[in-house]
Amino acid sequence: MIEVLDRIEAVPASYPDAPSGLSTEAAAVNADMIWQRIEGYIAYRFTEREVKWIVEGPGNWQPSLGPASVTAVEVWQDYAWTSTLLNASPLGGYEIKGCGPYRITADVGGMTVPEDVNEAFRRFAEYVADASVNSPTSTSEQHTVGPVTMEFQRPVNWIARALQHSGAADLLRKYRRV
């Protein structure tokens, strides 16, 4: 059975542009931060970067991120990484016959951003930009209008749950695994 020991994902040179249709407040939110949160939640990458997996076999292995194009496969042998070849697996991916460990390098990403992912970006950005919830250090707010004072409470982890609360996570569900 394959065990993934490590995954090293390089930071891309850039992220996709923010989609159109954002409010002024949402457009002011750092788009790279939004893309980092979205890509951290799903198994697809939209701009190309290098990813290395260290795996031990034997078994069938597939990249956990996509789209992926394997560029190098090495096995740890005699205290050094040595180039090797892997056979295709009947299930997709690669068949690893020995125990390894193996270092598999791939170029990952480069696909066009689907419209539902752009919509998830919009929802998440609008939620983060919303004036009633935009302070990650504050868990309560008071608003006074005339003689009426209202206090709003929110959980301390509201920003960590923003993908779910904004509805973006529902749109991203089908992108969670390759």
KEKE-3310 file (N, C-alpha, C; in steps of 0.2 Angstrom, whole numbers, plus 5000, padded with zeros to 4 digits):
npx = (5004:5003:5011:5010:5023:5027:5023:5028:5024:5027:5026:5016:5021:5011:4994:4977:4968:4957:4939:4927:4914:4914:4910:4915:4922:4924:4933:4944:4949:4963:4967:4976:4976:4963:4963:4973:4967:4956:4962:4969:4959:4954:4958:4963:4973:4976:4985:5002:5014:5027:5027:5032:5031:5035:5035:5031:5031:5024:5012:4998:4999:4993:4994:4989:4985:4979:4977:4990:5007:5019:5036:5048:5055:5061:5071:5076:5092:5106:5110:5107:5097:5091:5087:5073:5061:5043:5029:5014:4998:4984:4973:4975:4987:5002:5011:5020:5032:5043:5048:5054:5060:5051:5053:5043:5041:5031:5023:5011:4994:4988:4976:4961:4950:4935:4918:4910:4920:4925:4913:4913:4924:4920:4909:4916:4925:4916:4910:4921:4924:4913:4906:4900:4907:4921:4932:4945:4950:4941:4928:4915:4904:4897:4883:4876:4861:4853:4843:4845:4855:4864:4872:4883:4888:4901:4908:4925:4932:4928:4933:4940:4930:4925:4924:4914:4903:4901:4895:4904:4911:4901:4900:4913:4914:4914:4927:4936:4943:4955)
npy = (4994:5011:5024:5041:5051:5064:5080:5093:5108:5121:5139:5147:5158:5167:5171:5167:5180:5191:5187:5196:5207:5210:5219:5235:5235:5221:5219:5226:5217:5206:5197:5186:5180:5176:5166:5157:5152:5146:5137:5129:5122:5114:5101:5105:5115:5131:5139:5136:5126:5118:5102:5091:5074:5063:5046:5030:5013:4996:4998:5006:5023:5040:5057:5068:5081:5091:5098:5087:5084:5072:5075:5070:5055:5048:5036:5032:5027:5019:5030:5041:5051:5043:5042:5035:5024:5023:5011:5013:5013:5002:5008:5021:5034:5028:5013:5007:4996:4993:4996:5008:5024:5034:5049:5059:5071:5084:5095:5105:5111:5125:5125:5132:5143:5137:5143:5141:5140:5153:5160:5155:5161:5175:5174:5171:5182:5193:5190:5191:5204:5210:5223:5220:5209:5210:5211:5202:5201:5205:5199:5204:5217:5233:5243:5259:5267:5281:5280:5266:5253:5240:5224:5213:5196:5185:5169:5166:5160:5164:5168:5158:5149:5155:5151:5141:5147:5157:5151:5147:5135:5125:5126:5122:5109:5098:5099:5095:5083:5074)
npz = (5000:4996:5004:5007:5011:5011:5004:4994:4989:4978:4978:4967:4953:4950:4954:4947:4939:4948:4947:4937:4942:4956:4971:4976:4989:4990:4979:4984:4993:4996:4982:4980:4992:4993:4983:4988:4999:4993:4984:4994:4999:4989:4976:4965:4954:4947:4942:4936:4945:4953:4961:4973:4978:4991:4992:4998:4993:4990:4977:4969:4963:4962:4957:4970:4967:4954:4937:4933:4927:4927:4929:4933:4941:4955:4964:4981:4983:4988:4996:4989:4978:4963:4946:4939:4931:4930:4928:4920:4929:4929:4934:4932:4935:4942:4944:4957:4961:4970:4987:4990:4997:4985:4975:4967:4955:4948:4936:4941:4938:4929:4922:4915:4924:4931:4929:4941:4951:4950:4954:4967:4972:4971:4980:4992:4993:4994:5006:5015:5014:5019:5028:5041:5046:5045:5053:5058:5071:5080:5090:5094:5091:5092:5088:5087:5085:5087:5101:5102:5105:5098:5100:5092:5091:5086:5082:5087:5077:5065:5053:5049:5045:5034:5021:5021:5027:5018:5007:4997:4999:4996:4982:4978:4981:4972:4967:4977:4977:4966)
capx = (5000:5006:5010:5013:5027:5028:5021:5031:5021:5030:5022:5016:5023:5006:4987:4973:4965:4950:4934:4923:4907:4915:4909:4922:4925:4927:4939:4950:4952:4969:4965:4980:4974:4957:4965:4977:4962:4952:4967:4970:4953:4952:4963:4965:4977:4974:4992:5007:5019:5030:5025:5036:5029:5039:5030:5033:5026:5022:5005:4996:4999:4991:4994:4983:4983:4978:4980:4997:5011:5025:5042:5054:5054:5068:5071:5082:5096:5113:5111:5106:5091:5093:5082:5070:5054:5037:5024:5007:4994:4978:4968:4977:4993:5008:5012:5026:5033:5047:5046:5056:5055:5052:5052:5040:5040:5026:5021:5004:4990:4988:4969:4956:4946:4928:4914:4908:4925:4925:4908:4915:4929:4915:4905:4921:4928:4911:4909:4926:4923:4906:4908:4898:4911:4927:4938:4946:4952:4935:4922:4909:4903:4891:4881:4871:4857:4849:4843:4845:4861:4864:4878:4883:4893:4902:4913:4932:4935:4923:4937:4942:4924:4922:4922:4908:4898:4899:4892:4909:4913:4897:4902:4919:4913:4916:4934:4939:4948:4956)
capy = (5000:5017:5029:5048:5054:5072:5084:5100:5112:5127:5144:5149:5164:5172:5167:5170:5187:5190:5187:5202:5207:5211:5225:5239:5232:5214:5220:5228:5211:5203:5191:5181:5177:5172:5160:5153:5149:5141:5131:5125:5118:5109:5097:5108:5121:5135:5142:5131:5126:5112:5099:5085:5069:5057:5041:5023:5008:4996:4999:5011:5030:5045:5063:5071:5087:5091:5093:5085:5081:5070:5077:5066:5050:5046:5032:5033:5021:5020:5036:5047:5050:5040:5042:5028:5024:5019:5009:5016:5008:5001:5012:5028:5035:5024:5007:5007:4989:4992:5000:5015:5029:5037:5056:5061:5078:5085:5102:5105:5117:5128:5124:5138:5143:5136:5148:5140:5142:5160:5161:5154:5167:5181:5174:5172:5189:5197:5188:5193:5211:5213:5227:5218:5204:5211:5212:5195:5201:5206:5194:5207:5224:5237:5248:5263:5271:5285:5277:5259:5250:5232:5221:5207:5192:5180:5165:5168:5157:5165:5169:5151:5146:5159:5147:5137:5152:5162:5147:5145:5128:5121:5127:5119:5102:5093:5100:5093:5077:5073)
capz = (5000:4995:5009:5005:5017:5011:4998:4994:4984:4977:4977:4960:4951:4951:4954:4942:4941:4952:4942:4937:4946:4963:4974:4977:4995:4988:4974:4988:4997:4992:4978:4981:4999:4992:4979:4992:5003:4988:4982:4999:5000:4984:4974:4958:4954:4941:4939:4936:4950:4954:4967:4974:4983:4993:4993:4999:4990:4984:4975:4964:4966:4958:4960:4973:4964:4947:4933:4934:4922:4930:4925:4935:4946:4958:4970:4986:4982:4990:5000:4985:4973:4957:4941:4938:4927:4933:4924:4921:4932:4926:4937:4931:4939:4941:4948:4961:4963:4976:4993:4989:4995:4978:4974:4961:4953:4943:4935:4942:4937:4922:4919:4915:4930:4929:4931:4947:4955:4950:4958:4974:4973:4972:4987:4998:4994:4997:5013:5019:5013:5022:5034:5047:5048:5042:5058:5061:5078:5084:5091:5095:5088:5095:5084:5091:5081:5091:5108:5102:5104:5097:5100:5088:5093:5081:5084:5086:5071:5059:5046:5047:5042:5029:5015:5022:5029:5012:5002:4992:4999:4992:4975:4977:4983:4967:4966:4983:4975:4959)
cpx = (5004:5005:5014:5016:5027:5025:5024:5028:5024:5024:5022:5018:5017:4999:4983:4970:4959:4945:4930:4917:4908:4913:4916:4925:4928:4933:4945:4953:4958:4967:4969:4978:4968:4959:4969:4972:4958:4956:4969:4965:4951:4958:4965:4969:4976:4980:4997:5012:5022:5028:5029:5032:5034:5034:5034:5028:5026:5014:5004:4996:4997:4992:4988:4981:4983:4977:4988:5001:5018:5031:5048:5052:5060:5067:5077:5086:5103:5115:5110:5100:5094:5087:5079:5064:5049:5033:5018:5003:4987:4972:4970:4983:4998:5008:5019:5027:5038:5045:5048:5060:5057:5050:5049:5038:5036:5025:5013:5000:4990:4981:4965:4952:4939:4924:4911:4914:4926:4919:4909:4920:4925:4912:4910:4923:4922:4910:4914:4926:4917:4908:4906:4902:4918:4933:4939:4949:4947:4930:4916:4909:4897:4890:4875:4868:4852:4849:4844:4852:4861:4871:4878:4889:4894:4908:4920:4935:4931:4927:4939:4936:4921:4920:4915:4902:4896:4896:4897:4910:4908:4898:4908:4919:4916:4924:4939:4945:4949:4953)
cpy = (5006:5022:5036:5051:5061:5074:5091:5103:5119:5133:5146:5156:5169:5167:5170:5177:5186:5191:5194:5202:5208:5218:5229:5236:5225:5215:5222:5223:5208:5197:5185:5177:5173:5165:5155:5149:5144:5135:5126:5120:5113:5106:5099:5114:5125:5138:5137:5132:5119:5109:5092:5080:5064:5052:5034:5018:5001:4997:5004:5018:5035:5052:5066:5078:5087:5098:5093:5082:5079:5072:5073:5061:5048:5041:5033:5027:5023:5027:5042:5045:5048:5040:5035:5029:5020:5017:5012:5010:5007:5005:5019:5029:5030:5018:5007:5000:4989:4997:5007:5018:5032:5045:5057:5068:5079:5093:5101:5111:5119:5127:5131:5137:5142:5141:5147:5141:5150:5163:5160:5159:5173:5180:5174:5179:5194:5196:5191:5201:5214:5217:5225:5212:5205:5212:5205:5195:5203:5201:5197:5214:5227:5242:5252:5267:5275:5281:5269:5257:5242:5230:5214:5203:5187:5175:5167:5165:5158:5166:5162:5147:5150:5156:5144:5142:5157:5158:5145:5138:5123:5121:5123:5112:5097:5094:5098:5087:5076:5066)
cpz = (5000:5001:5007:5011:5017:5004:4999:4988:4983:4976:4970:4959:4952:4952:4948:4944:4944:4946:4942:4941:4953:4965:4975:4983:4993:4984:4978:4992:4993:4989:4979:4987:4997:4988:4983:4996:4999:4986:4988:5001:4995:4981:4967:4959:4947:4938:4940:4942:4950:4961:4967:4979:4984:4995:4994:4996:4994:4983:4970:4967:4960:4961:4964:4971:4957:4944:4934:4929:4926:4926:4927:4941:4948:4963:4974:4986:4984:4992:4995:4980:4966:4952:4940:4934:4931:4928:4925:4925:4928:4928:4936:4936:4937:4946:4951:4964:4969:4982:4993:4995:4988:4979:4967:4960:4948:4942:4936:4941:4930:4919:4920:4921:4928:4932:4939:4953:4955:4954:4966:4976:4975:4979:4993:4999:4996:5004:5018:5019:5017:5028:5041:5050:5046:5047:5061:5068:5083:5084:5092:5092:5091:5089:5087:5085:5085:5098:5108:5101:5103:5097:5096:5090:5087:5084:5083:5080:5065:5053:5044:5043:5037:5023:5015:5023:5023:5007:4997:4993:4996:4985:4973:4979:4978:4965:4972:4981:4968:4957)
residu = (MET:ILE:GLU:VAL:LEU:ASP:ARG:ILE:GLU:ALA:VAL:PRO:ALA:SER:TYR:PRO:ASP:ALA:PRO:SER:GLY:LEU:SER:THR:GLU:ALA:ALA:ALA:VAL:ASN:ALA:ASP:MET:ILE:TRP:GLN:ARG:ILE:GLU:GLY:TYR:ILE:ALA:TYR:ARG:PHE:THR:GLU:ARG:GLU:VAL:LYS:TRP:ILE:VAL:GLU:GLY:PRO:GLY:ASN:TRP:GLN:PRO:SER:LEU:GLY:PRO:ALA:SER:VAL:THR:ALA:VAL:GLU:VAL:TRP:GLN:ASP:TYR:ALA:TRP:THR:SER:THR:LEU:LEU:ASN:ALA:SER:PRO:LEU:GLY:GLY:TYR:GLU:ILE:LYS:GLY:CYS:GLY:PRO:TYR:ARG:ILE:THR:ALA:ASP:VAL:GLY:GLY:MET:THR:VAL:PRO:GLU:ASP:VAL:ASN:GLU:ALA:PHE:ARG:ARG:PHE:ALA:GLU:TYR:VAL:ALA:ASP:ALA:SER:VAL:ASN:SER:PRO:THR:SER:THR:SER:GLU:GLN:HIS:THR:VAL:GLY:PRO:VAL:THR:MET:GLU:PHE:GLN:ARG:PRO:VAL:ASN:TRP:ILE:ALA:ARG:ALA:LEU:GLN:HIS:SER:GLY:ALA:ALA:ASP:LEU:LEU:ARG:LYS:TYR:ARG:ARG:VAL)
# end
